[in-house]
Amino acid sequence: MKVLIIGGGGREHAIAWKLAQSPYADKILCAPGNAGIAQVAECIAVDPEDPQALAALARAERPDLVVVGSEVPLARGVTDLIEAEGIPVFGPNKKCAQLEASKSFTKAFLARHGIPTARYREFTDKSELLAHIGLFGFPMVLKADGLAAGKGVVLAADAETARQAIEEMMGERVFGSAGDRIVVEECLIGVEASMLCFVDGSGIFPMESAQDYKRIRDHDEGPNTGGMGTYSPSLVIDDVLMAQIKDRILTPTFAGFKADGLDFRGVLFVGLMLTADGPKVIEFNNRFGDPETQSVLPRLRTDLLEVFRAACENRLSTLSLEWSEKRAVTVVLASGGYPGSYEKGKVISGLDETDPDVIIFHAGTKNGENSEILTAGGRVLGVTAIGATHEEARRKAYERVKKIHFEGVQYRTDIGVVYEQKN
């Protein structure tokens, strides 16, 4: 089979790496890919956020399957365009993609179907929002309604911080049109966890759990990022809690899809807060999480290509997902200055050493003119280590991280430590 992957980050590298292990994957294409993906796939320079260009690429290449990795092309309807060409797509259509593209759409869906989540209120007028500073108390959770590359959430500790965030979102429009509508939520207290699920018309099928670390600095301090590391499985989700998640969240979500006419086929990412009152939904995403994917997919024993095919044919219920008992820890190496402004083009060293228990997934890299690999994004690499125990995986990951260098490199030193998180 010929497979086309859309995207060029660490998540897409993990997908390409896993698909390359399938005996049915004859050729893997990736648009646009990166320096790491180029080691397992043919990279094609097409804008991953241009659905028309992507549809034209699919029309020219005629792949047997398209896998959409990132959220922007999904929100812009790339699945609908490519399926119109008669090509199967693993990734939800534009209607379903609203579950990530609009916070207000998701909050309304959760409320309508009785799925546990934080109390919320929407605002489209800046002055009205400023008049409700402290709604639900502090920290005040402010979320840009639209897509903001994982950075559109602010936890304002006090009124002044909230006013500044509102001015940036709705006045200065730092997130563009994504901030035209702001969702204010109560701040949930507990431990955050991530649940990735394969979904088709036959059901929702959870993958192994993971935990993400969104803040830039140790001890969950500093601004939110797209994710600074993960581990899998979660240390806090046991069989009892998993049964609650299925009963209270996944089952009513699938029933809601049916009731609302949402023909969802792809990955549903469920961001959870494990509170004293039970698990509650923080957010839905429409695709593999990044960097959760880098910790979860290495533990999948089932052929990923067969899973994708089954989802496109609405027969996931006929598969049995099998997982390794081993543990995985992923540490993200980021550019200096991220999640703010940062420089690109820094030479990366220390990538040549090989270890069967360590995989280096490229997130923001490119090939240089002299065969060197250069930085090309905020999050540059994800170092994933596999171990028999959580502690062994964590040790191996950091041993490998310390051997990689580029100017300005930054990373957290506490990935794998369990904290009580607020969002």
N, C-alpha and C positions, 0 to 999 in steps of 0.2 A: 504493500500500500504506500502511496505517496501522501504525506501529511504536511499541511501548512500551518505553522504556528504564528500567531499575530502577537507581536510584542518584542521587547528587547531588554528585559530586566532579569533579576535573579530568579523570579518565579518562572519565567519562560525558559531560563537555562535549566532549572530543575525539571520542568516538563519535558524539554528536549532530551535531557540526559536519561530520563526514565523511559521515554518512548524509544530511544536508541537501543534499549535492552530487549525490545520486543522482536521476536522472529518474524513478525508480520510487517514491520516497518522497513520497507525497501529504500525509501528516500524521505528525508526530512528537510523541509524548507522553513525559513524563519524570516519574517519581515518586521523590523529590520535586523533583529539579532544584535549580538555584541561579540567581543573578542573571545569570550568563553564559549558561547553558543556556536561560533564558527568551527569549533573543534569537533562538533557532533552533527552539524547541520549546514546546509548551504544558506548563507545570509543574502537577502535581497533588499536593496536600499529603497524601501517604500515607507512613506509616512504612516505609522501605525494608528494615527488619529484621523486619517482621511478615509472614510468608509468607501467612497467612490473609487479611489485608487486601489484599495484593497480588493474590492469586488472585481476590478479590472484584472488585477493580478491573479485572482482565483479563476477568472474566466480564461486567462491565457494558459495557466499551468494545469488546470483541471485536476486538482488533488482529489483523492478519495475521501479526505476528511480535512476540515479546517478546525483548529482549536484557537479560540480567542482568549488571550491571557489577561489583557488589561481592561479596565472599566470604561475608558473613554469611547473606544470604538463600539462597545456594546451599547452604551447610552445613545450613540449616534446612529444605531440601527444597522451595523455591519452584518449581523446575523441574518436579518430580513433580506438584505441585498444579495448575499451570497447564496442563501437558500433558494432565492428566486432563480438562480442559475442552475438549480438541480444538484447542488453540492451540499452534503450533510455538514452541519456546523455544531460543534460542542461549545455551547455558550448561549445564554438566554436571548430572546428577541427583545426588541426595543420596549415593548409594553412591560415585560418582566423586569427589564433593566432599571426601571424607575425605583425598584427596591433599594438600589444603591445611589442612583442619580438624584433622588429627592428624599431628604430626611423626613419631610412632612408626609410624603406618600407612605413611607414605611410606618411612621408613627400612627397614621390613620388606619393602616392595615392591621397593626398590632392591636389597637384599641377595638376595632370592629370585630376581631375574632377572639378577643379575650385572652391575648397572649401577654404574659407578665413583662412589663417594661416600666421605665421611669415616667412619672407624671410630666406633662409637657404643655407648652403653649407656643403658638406661632406668631411672629411679628413681621410685617412688611413695611412698617412706618418707624423710622428711627426715633422720632420724638416720643412715640407711644412706648417703644421699648425702653428708652431712657427713663420714662416715668414708672417703669416696673423693675427698676434695679433692685436686686435682692429677692425677686420672685423665687419661691421655693428655698430661700436662704442662700448661704454661702458655704462652700464655693458655688458660684453661679456658673452653670454649664451652658455655654453658648455654642451653637452649631450652625455653620453655614449650610443652608439647605441643599445646595448642589455639590458637584464634585470639586474637591480642593486638594487632590493628590495626598489624601490622608492627613492634611494639616489644618483642616477647617474647624477644629474644635478648640475652644479656650475654656479653661477652668479658672474663673476669676475669683481670687481669694477675698477681694473686698470691692466696695462700690467704685473706687477710683479705677481699679484694674478693669472692672466691667465696662465703665464708661469709655476707657481707652480702646478696649477690644471692639465695642460697638461702633465707635468712630472709624476704626480701621476697616471693619467689615462693611458697614453700610455707608460710611462717609467717603473714606479713601478707596473703598472697593478693592482691598488687597487680594481678594479671591474672585474678583470680577463679578459676573452675574450670579455666581454661586452664593454670594452674600446678600442678594436682593431680598431673600426671605431668611429669617433667623429662627431657629427652633431653640427655645429655652427649656431645659430639663432640670428636674431635681437631681442632685448629685447622689448617685448610688454608692454605698460603702460596701466593700468586700474584696474578693480576689477576682481578677479578670482572667478569663479563659477564652479560647477560640475553638469553635467546632466547625470543621469543614465537612460538607455533605455533598455526595453525588445525588442529583435529582433528575427524575424523568417522570413520565406520566404514570408510572407504577409505584412511585413512592419517594421518600427521602431516606437516604442511606448514609449514616454518619461515618466519617473516617475516624482515625485515631485522633484523640484530643491534642491540643497544643496550647502553649501560653506564650503571649507576645509581650515585648517590652517596648512601649511607645516613646517614653521620654528619652531625651538625648543623653542624660547623665546618670551616673550611679544613684541608687536609692530612689529611683523614679523622680528625679528632679529635672528642672529645665523644661523647655517647650516640647510639644508633641512632634513626633517624626512619623515617617511611614513605617517605622519598626526598626529597632536596633538589635534584635535578636529574638530567638524563640527556643523552646525545647518541647519534645514530645516523647511520651505522653505526659499530660498534665499530672502533677503530683497531688492535686487537690480534687480530682474527679474520680470517685470510686463508683462501684456498681450501683449503689443506692442513688447517688447524685445523677448518674447517667440515666437511670430509669426515670427520674424526675424530669430531666431535660427532654427525653423522648415524649413523656406523657403530657407535660405542660407546654412545651414549645414546638417540638418537631411535628407531632401528630396534628395539633390545631393549625400549624402553618401549612401543612400539606392540604388539610381540609379547606383552608382559606384560599389556597391556590385554585382548587377545584371550584369553590363557590364564586370566586371573582373572575373565572375564565383566564387564569394565568397559566399558560402552557410552558412551564419552566423546564428547560433541559440544559443542564450544566452543573456548575458548582454553586451551592449556596453557602456562603461564609456567615456563620452566626457568631457575632461578638457577644459574649456573656459576662455578666457580673454575678458572681456567686455570693449572694447576700444572706443575711440571717433569716430572711423570709423565703429563701429558695433562689433558684436561678432566674435571672431576668435578662431580657434582650437589650443590649446597648445599641446594636446596629446590625443590619444585614448588608452583605456585599454580594455581588453577582459572579464572583470568580475566585480562583485560588488566592489565598492571602499571601502577602509577601512581607516578612520572610517565613511565615508558617509552613508554606509549601516545601521549603528547603529542609525542614525537619520532619515533615510528615511523609513525603513521597519516598525517601530512602528506606522507610520502614514498610512500604507496601510490597507485598509478595505477588499479588495478582497482576497480570499483564495490564498495564495502564491503557494501552491501545484498545484492548478488548473492552475495558470499562467504558471508554469514550464511544466506541461503536455501539455498545449496548444501550447507552443513554440516548443516543440519536435515534435508536430503533424502539425506544420505550420498553426495554426488557432488562433493566437493571435488577429487577426482582428475581431473575433467573441466575444471577451471579452470586458467588460467595466471595466477599472481600477477605483476604487473608493478610495478616500483619506480622511482622517480626516482633519478637519479645524484647529485642534490644532497644536501647534508648538513644535519642538523638539530641544534640545541642548545636544551635547555630548562632554564631557571633558575627555581627555586621561590622565591617570596617567602612567608615565614612570619611568624606573629604573634610578638611578643616573649614570651619565656618558653617557647615550644615547643621540645622535645617535652614539657616539663613543663606546669604550669598557665599559662594565658594569658587575657587579657581579649578580649571580643568587642565588636562594635559600633563599631569605629573607621572613620571615613570614609576612603575610598580616593580619591585624586586621580591624575590623569595617565593615565586610561584612554581618553580621547577621541581622541588622536592615532592615525592609521591609517598602516599601512605594509604593502604587499602581501606582504612577506617576513617579517612578524612576526604571530604569532597569540597572543592573550592568552587562555589557558584558565583559567576560574574553578574553584577547588577548594572554598574555604570562604568564600562570599560570600552576601549577601542584599540585597534592595532595601530602602532606607530609606523613611521617610514622605515625604521631600521630594525624591524622585527620585534621591537619592544612593545609591551602592553602599557597603555596609558589610562589614567583616570578620565572618565567622561560623564560623571554624574555625582549626585550628593551621596547616595549609598553606593559604594564601589564594589565590595565583595561580601559574600556570606560564607564563612568557614563552618562547615557542618561536620561534626564528628559523631561516630557511632561507637557505643560501648555497651558492655553487658549490664552496667549500672549507670544511673544518672551521673554519679560522681565521676566515673571513668570517662564518660562521653564529655563531660564538662572539662576535665583535665586535658584530654586530648585536643579539644577545640582550642583552648588557650595556649597550649604548647605550640600549636601550628600558627596561631595568630601572631605570636611573638616573633616568628620568622619572616613575616611579610612586612614590607616597608614601602611607603611613599610619603612625600613631603606633606605634612599637615595631618597625617592619618589620626583618626580618633575612633575609639570604641569603648563600650562599657565593659567593666571588669566584673560585673555581678550577674551576668546572664545565667539563669538556672537557679538563682536565689528566689524564694517565694516571698513576695511582699503583699500586704493588703493595699489594693489600688483603689483609686476613686474614679477613674475613667480611663 
